[in-house]
Amino acid sequence: MFYVKEPINDAMEVTIEINDENVFCRCPVCGKEVSVNLEDILGDGHGDLFGTSVMCEDCSRELMEAGDEDGFEA
């Protein structure tokens, strides 16, 4: 089991198991909260938690549409 641990004060800390329902990030474009499945994002062994961002569906769609208009394939 993987978990995060955060001290509240000198006498108390919170420990929370990481699972497929409680991992989130912020879209790097608009700041919207995005649910993240770590297996999907990091499962190929080429990502890392510090250098990886996940865009929300709306920003991803806009990026794909902009690429289509410019003749690029996303």
C-alpha positions as CSV (number, residue, x, y, z in Angstrom):
1,M,0.0,0.0,0.0
2,F,1.2,3.5,-0.9
3,Y,0.1,6.4,1.2
4,V,0.8,10.1,1.9
5,K,1.7,11.3,5.4
6,E,1.3,14.9,6.6
7,P,2.2,16.2,10.0
8,I,-0.5,18.3,11.6
9,N,1.6,19.3,14.6
10,D,4.3,17.7,16.8
11,A,2.0,15.1,18.2
12,M,-0.3,14.3,15.3
13,E,-0.1,13.3,11.6
14,V,-2.6,12.2,9.0
15,T,-1.9,9.1,6.8
16,I,-4.1,8.5,3.7
17,E,-3.8,5.5,1.4
18,I,-3.3,6.3,-2.2
19,N,-5.8,4.5,-4.4
20,D,-7.6,4.9,-7.8
21,E,-10.2,7.2,-6.3
22,N,-8.2,9.8,-4.3
23,V,-5.5,11.1,-6.6
24,F,-6.0,14.5,-8.2
25,C,-4.0,17.3,-9.8
26,R,-4.8,20.8,-11.2
27,C,-5.0,21.4,-15.0
28,P,-1.9,23.4,-15.9
29,V,-3.9,25.6,-18.2
30,C,-7.1,26.5,-16.3
31,G,-6.5,25.2,-12.8
32,K,-9.5,22.9,-12.8
33,E,-9.2,19.8,-10.5
34,V,-8.7,16.6,-12.5
35,S,-9.0,13.1,-11.2
36,V,-5.9,11.0,-12.1
37,N,-5.4,7.3,-12.4
38,L,-1.7,6.9,-11.7
39,E,-1.6,3.6,-13.6
40,D,-2.8,5.3,-16.8
41,I,-0.3,8.2,-16.3
42,L,2.8,6.5,-15.0
43,G,2.2,2.8,-15.9
44,D,4.6,2.9,-18.9
45,G,7.5,3.8,-16.7
46,H,8.3,7.0,-18.6
47,G,6.7,9.6,-16.2
48,D,7.3,10.9,-12.8
49,L,5.1,12.6,-10.2
50,F,7.1,15.9,-10.3
51,G,7.4,16.3,-14.1
52,T,3.9,15.2,-15.1
53,S,0.8,17.3,-15.5
54,V,-2.7,16.2,-16.6
55,M,-5.0,18.6,-18.5
56,C,-8.7,18.7,-18.0
57,E,-11.0,17.4,-20.8
58,D,-12.0,21.0,-21.9
59,C,-8.4,22.2,-22.3
60,S,-7.3,18.9,-23.9
61,R,-10.2,19.2,-26.4
62,E,-9.2,22.8,-27.2
63,L,-5.6,21.8,-27.8
64,M,-6.6,19.0,-30.1
65,E,-9.0,21.3,-32.0
66,A,-6.3,23.9,-32.4
67,G,-3.9,21.3,-33.7
68,D,-6.5,20.1,-36.2
69,E,-7.0,23.6,-37.5
70,D,-3.2,24.1,-38.0
71,G,-3.0,20.8,-39.8
72,F,-1.1,19.0,-37.0
73,E,-2.1,15.7,-35.5
74,A,-2.1,15.5,-31.7
